[in-house]
Amino acid sequence: MNLEEVLKELESWWFSETDRFRALVASLVASLPGGEELADFLGMGEGWIGWKEAELLGKLLLAMKDASDVERVAKAILSDFEGK
């Protein structure tokens, strides 16, 4: 799927999604290099996600297929916090 296809799909669903989902998407996009105008509009300041972080997040989201995958990732994140 290319960017134009994703934008069309996002546009078709945008207003039926929750405010929280739209805020999450907007915040993520604003946090990327090139999202400065959106970040300014949202009052977010400087971005905090680089391209490598975005790539890792995308891979993670695509790799998770069900609740057990989410639980596994959540446990890994929690163990990282508990270990520090």
C-alpha positions as CSV (number, residue, x, y, z in Angstrom):
1,M,0.0,0.0,0.0
2,N,1.4,3.4,-0.9
3,L,1.0,6.7,0.9
4,E,-1.8,7.9,-1.4
5,E,-3.8,4.7,-0.7
6,V,-3.2,5.0,3.1
7,L,-4.2,8.7,3.1
8,K,-7.4,7.8,1.2
9,E,-8.3,5.1,3.7
10,L,-7.4,7.3,6.6
11,E,-9.5,10.1,5.2
12,S,-12.5,7.8,4.7
13,W,-12.4,6.7,8.4
14,W,-11.1,9.9,10.0
15,F,-14.3,11.4,11.4
16,S,-15.8,8.0,12.4
17,E,-12.7,7.4,14.6
18,T,-12.5,8.5,18.3
19,D,-10.9,11.8,19.3
20,R,-8.3,9.8,21.1
21,F,-7.3,7.9,18.0
22,R,-7.2,11.1,15.9
23,A,-5.1,12.8,18.6
24,L,-2.7,9.8,18.6
25,V,-2.2,9.9,14.9
26,A,-1.8,13.6,14.8
27,S,0.7,13.5,17.6
28,L,2.8,10.8,16.0
29,V,2.8,12.6,12.6
30,A,3.7,15.9,14.3
31,S,6.5,14.2,16.1
32,L,8.3,13.1,12.9
33,P,10.8,15.2,11.0
34,G,8.7,17.3,8.7
35,G,5.8,17.5,11.1
36,E,6.8,20.8,12.6
37,E,3.9,22.8,11.3
38,L,1.4,20.3,12.8
39,A,3.4,20.2,16.0
40,D,3.2,24.0,16.3
41,F,-0.5,23.9,15.6
42,L,-0.9,21.3,18.3
43,G,1.4,23.1,20.7
44,M,3.7,20.2,21.0
45,G,7.1,21.8,20.6
46,E,9.9,19.8,18.9
47,G,9.5,16.3,17.5
48,W,10.5,13.3,19.5
49,I,10.4,10.5,16.9
50,G,13.1,10.0,14.3
51,W,12.8,7.8,11.2
52,K,14.4,4.8,12.9
53,E,11.9,5.0,15.8
54,A,9.0,5.3,13.3
55,E,10.3,2.3,11.4
56,L,10.5,0.2,14.6
57,L,7.0,1.3,15.7
58,G,5.6,0.4,12.3
59,K,7.3,-3.0,12.3
60,L,6.0,-3.6,15.9
61,L,2.4,-2.7,15.0
62,L,2.4,-4.9,11.9
63,A,4.0,-7.8,13.7
64,M,1.3,-7.9,16.4
65,K,-1.6,-10.0,15.2
66,D,-3.7,-10.7,18.4
67,A,-4.1,-10.0,22.1
68,S,-1.4,-12.5,23.0
69,D,1.1,-10.7,20.9
70,V,0.2,-7.4,22.6
71,E,0.5,-9.1,26.0
72,R,4.0,-10.4,25.1
73,V,5.1,-6.9,24.0
74,A,3.6,-5.3,27.1
75,K,5.5,-7.8,29.3
76,A,8.7,-7.0,27.5
77,I,8.2,-3.3,28.1
78,L,7.2,-3.8,31.7
79,S,10.3,-6.1,32.4
80,D,12.5,-3.3,30.9
81,F,11.0,-0.8,33.5
82,E,11.2,-3.3,36.3
83,G,14.8,-4.1,35.5
84,K,16.0,-0.5,35.8
